Amino acid sequence: MSKKKLTILTGAGMSAESGISTFRDAGGLWEGHDVMEVASPQGWKANPNLVLDFYNQRRRQLKEVQPNSAHMAIGELEAEFDISVVTQNVDDLHERGGSSHIVHLHGELIKARSTKDSSLIYEWREDLNLGDTCELGSQLRPHIVWFGEAVPMLEVAAMEVYDADIVVIIGTSMQVYPAAGLVGLAQPHAKVYYIDPNPHLNYELTLTKQLEVIAEKATLGMQILLDRIT
């Protein structure tokens, strides 16, 4: 008998309990910076050193944190379900938590890519500096989807949601599009669980036929979810 297809959509709240600060925590600032200074093509053009330093700090922080019990629980569920994780997070905590099929919508912190040829992507776990170049001799940039850029993995993510028997949303405000619209692609028969301490029912969620909201943080919410689906 084939396993049920379970697609999990995760946002910043998934990693918050591991000690990674959530996106735009206070007053629209991202760790003290206007997001457009450090997460846009315009910011990169204006001050590449600032952008590189910002992501270098985040990459260093990533080495200091560990996956939490919610990441681990998702990894363990692979024994019972056909699982895909679609994440807005750029950390590697899902990988370290044991998940094997992960779609990174917004890029990956531990990778860098060529500014000349976006298909040239490199694993990059140390600081990235001006003068670090790809094999074509072009400057490397963070492998992150910035504001105003296309989301290349969106179609892949859409198919994962469309094919799911169960959709689980964890730790996301459901307000940042296009990712927030993905749940609208779930089939009418699909059961949808939304885990977040401050759940926001966007338009797509209000139309969902089989929705259960679990108003808890990721770690406790995953414990409750396991009781429901296993």
C-alpha angles and dihedrals in degrees: 000000000000120000121253114258112246119185118191122198113199135187139177094299088066092067099031093091089055088061100260109136114240122249115275095358100172129031096331093304122131107214090324097318132103102247092233090060093058106020108045137074087242091055090049091051093046099046117001092170091060092048093048092048091050093054093040088059091049091048090052090049090053090063090058098054134070134209112270128227092272091059089047093048091054090051091051092049089069086082090066106026141040095245133194121179117207107190136184088196121102095204125099097232094115090055091048090046090062104263114142105187111055129160111201106205096183101036134257130286093211093059135072129196140200119267088213102046116023091198090068102090125167134191105248122179100159132064115303114218141181105274095040103121142183123240089274090059095251125134116266120233133191112283090237131127104237129200110285094024127112119259101233096189095051096101091049090050091048092056091049090056094042092053096047128115089193128025120196122191116196131185102344131122091223088223103099111087143239089027093048090059095057095089088063087071093062115116117253090248094053117109111226124203121189116198116189134121089228104031117195115199105214123192095274093051093050088060095048110116099203107036127153119182119208105192098204140102117273099265097050092036091056091052089054091046092052089057089053101047108027 
